[in-house]
Amino acid sequence: MAARIFREDKNAMQSGKARTGRWVLEHESGSRRRPDPLMGWSGGADTQTQVLLTFPSLEAAKAYAEREGIDAHVVPPADRKLKLQSYADNFR
């Protein structure tokens, strides 16, 4: 069973940074997703993809994956790029 460990990003709908330091372990799908013939939604029989585990640090997430025998890879967090501008730049 494979999984990926990544750090949660800031919610795009809010300006706050709450819950951005948490690390998430997300299981990867082991089977192909197929469209439902009636509704057309894509789905599969793998229920592990619905499970998201959060951890306070990367080391805790790695330790859990190793203890449970999960083959996990770490996705490094993206660097934040700030676009600094003044209010007067809106009128140029």
Secondary structure, 3 states (H helix, E strand, C coil): CEEEEEECCCCCCCCCCCCCCCEEEEECCCCCCEECCCCCCEECCCHHHHCEEEECCHHHHHHHHHHHCCEEEECCCCCCCCCCCCHHHHHC
